[in-house]
Each structure stands twice: as C-alpha cells, then as structure tokens.
Amino acid sequence: MSKPENRVDKIVSDLLKGRRLKLRGADAEEKAAITAAARLAAARQGGPQRMNPAFRKQLEQALESAPKEPWMTRRAALVAGFGLAAGAVAGGLLGRATEPAHTAPVQGGDPINPKQGQWVDVAALSDLVEGQGKRVTAGGVGAYVFRSGETVTAVTSICSHLPCELLWNQADGALDCTCHPASFNADGTSTNHTYPLPSLNKVYARVTAAGRVEVLGTA
Amino acid sequence: MLRTCFAAIFSLRSMSLDRPPDQQAVGSEETENVLQLPATARAADIALDELELVYAFIYARVGNRADAEDLTQQVAMKAIPRLREGSPASAIRGYLFATARSVLGGFWSTRLGLSEAELHEDLAMAMPHAPPSEARADAVQAILAQLSDNYRRVLELRFLHGYSLKEVAADMNSTVGAVKVMQLRALRAAAKVQVEL
C-alpha cells in the first residue's frame, strides 16, 4: 500500500493538472487533506469559476430536451418556477410557454438500419453469458449484445443523451454512460424513472445455424 | 437578470395598457411585440445563471472542471423538473443549492466509501446561505495565514504558484520526500482551519 504522502501527492498532482479526482476507498483516511487540496486547487483559479461555454450550451440543450413531468411541462416549470408566471399569465405568455415545442415522447429505441448494412460476425453464442452485456463492433456500429437463451438482442453502445460510449456495469447489470450520470437497462430503457432518457437505439442481431452471433453493421 | 426581465415585461405591458382603447386596437403590432417577448428563453437563461452559481460552488469544492461539470449536470437534471409553480427565485436558489449539497455528499461518499453521515460529521459540509463570491480567494488566504510558515509556504508554492515538488524542495532547501510529507501535514492542518470557503 502506498504511503499516504505519496497517495495524497498523486491526488494533488492530478488536481493541479486539471484532472478528475480519482479516489479509492483507502483514501478515506485522508479525506480531510484531500478535500482541502480540492478547495485549494479551486482557489488557484482565482475568483468563482464560470462554466465553459460549450458545457453551458450542452446544459442548455439538456434542459431544453428534458422530458416533461406528467403534471407540468418542463418549460412551464421553468417559467413558473422562476417567478415569471405572474407577468407571463397577464401577458398571455404562458400559453406560448406551454406550447408543445419540445414534447417529443421520450421513447427513442429506433433500430439502427445502415444503408448497405451487412451482417457482421461478432461472437459465438457460447461466448455470451446470460445477463451480461458484451461490447462488439460491426464496422461502424458499436453495440452491446445480450443473450437470452438461444436468442440475442443488441443495443447501441452510444448513450442516447450525450454521444459517449457506454460501459457495461456488471454490478448493477446496466450500461453506464461514461460522460454523465446516466444508465440503461439491457433492453435499452433508461434506469431512471424520474428522469427517463430516451431509450438506446436497438441494433439488429441474430444467431446463425452455426451458433454464431451476427450484428447488422457496416463493411 | 431577473429584475431586468420583470422590468422588461412590465414596461412593455404598461406601454400597451396605458394606451387609449382606440389605439390599442390598432396597436396589433405592439401587442405582437409583447407576445414575442422571449419569456421562455429568458427563464432558461435564468435557470442557467443560477446553475452558474451552483457550478462555481461545486467547483470550489472538487477543484476540477470535469467533476464540477458532471455534478452540476446532476443538479440540473434533478432539480429543474421538480421546480414548483410560483416559487420565488430565492426558493429556487435554495432548492438548487440543497440539491448541490446532496449531490456533493453523494460524490464524496461514493468516492471515499463513506456514509454521508460520516462525511457531514468530519468534513463540515455546511453550505453557505449566500452563493460563492469574490471573497473566496480571500478565504483561502485566511486559511493559509493561520498555518505555520513552512506549511503555508509549501501550499502557496504548490497550489497558488503551481510549483512541482522538486521546485518546492529547491525553494525550501529541502528534499522531495520531506516536501511531500510536509504537503500532507499542511493539507491536514488546512482542513482544520474553520473558514467558510
């Protein structure tokens, strides 16, 4: 086990290079020093930090595409929530605010059907373990395939929200997005029922007579 | 921004209400202007402005952009859909910061494998009532000022001047190993200083 001063210095060095906090359970011993280091690293930048414009834009888009709550649209929630309701109602603006401009249902899950797609051999059925996702590549199509008895299903390996690669989380039996806190079930549906993201695109998959798994991808 | 928004709405509204009835009828173009006030866009801007404060608040505690962005996004996604109708802006801010507190608590407890109760107990996770301000840099100076000379020096050189361990060691006529130990002890000492960042 590394000495605490080495471990804390590693964390400090990462922070000073602008990297994420990569911590382990054993770091709990030095939690006070680590949180102090994080605060000092933040202070190094001077005054309060502002969001990176690209991140702000991304957040704005995420808010815009947020699914509506059953009792109120997100847009209405924004308008009402920020105290504009009074002026908005009187000015006839609420009607506009609640227009179904972003009411696309949170479904997603359309199958990927590449032009000139072709079946690509990705694995043997025997390689797949029930209840476990396997990352495969079929030309330009990345997918996770799941075995259910003698059949297979597949979903894209790209998150439906931010276009980042998903990772199979064995412990939770879910596909976790590497870019933000979101995860999906093996059938591609969002695990978060309160704030469901669109389902992952499905990928066509089949099992051949020879027991090989094929995915509809590209050359 | 909120004030500006209200001012814009009410000034435009009073323009149309103060007009005599005959002119109001003609003033369809004016009415159109009132209706076209981009209230939803402004509301989204306000949400984003509040989230700027949340971001600064989180950044000040995790010290890096990637984690701060992830956590801010979590706050946005958790809080925005649940905002209640008619809540004043101050309540919205309170809600966002309460969410930020919970998200940060979750972040540290997951990363360190601790219960959130232990975190709250040990790390003084209390949140300020006011958003982060320019005073934060001063607060860091206040923390450093309470440390011994050597501890202050090592943290200043490392964090504020970005020196490598080797450079710190050269500056302080010491060895890299000794500076590393001093850095750890200085950070532990800094954590004990009670200054609200």
Interface residues (C-beta under 8 A of the other chain):
Chain A: P4 E5 N6 V8 D9 V12 D14 L15 L16 G18 R19 R20 L21 L23 R24 G25 D27 A28 E30 K31 A32 A33 I34 T35 A36 A37 A38 R39 L40 A41 A42 A43 R44 Q45 G46 G47 P48 Q49 R50 M51 N52 F55 R56 L59 E60 A62 L63 E64 A66 P67 K68 E69 M72 R74 R75 A76 A77 L78 V79 A80 G81 F82 G83 L84 A85 G87 A88 A90 G91 G92 L93 R96 A97 H180 P181 T194 Y195
Chain B: L2 C5 F6 I9 F10 L12 R13 V34 L35 L37 A39 T40 R42 A43 A44 I46 A47 L48 L51 E52 L53 Y55 A56 Y59 A60 R61 V62 G63 N64 R65 A66 D67 A68 E69 D70 T72 Q73 Q74 A76 M77 K78 I80 P81 R82 L83 R84 E85 G86 S87 P88 A89 I92 W108 R111 L112 G113 L114 L119 D122 L123 P132 S133 E134 R136 A137 A139 V140 L155 R158 F159 L160 G162 L165 K180 V181 Q183 L184 L187 R188 A190 A191 K192 L197
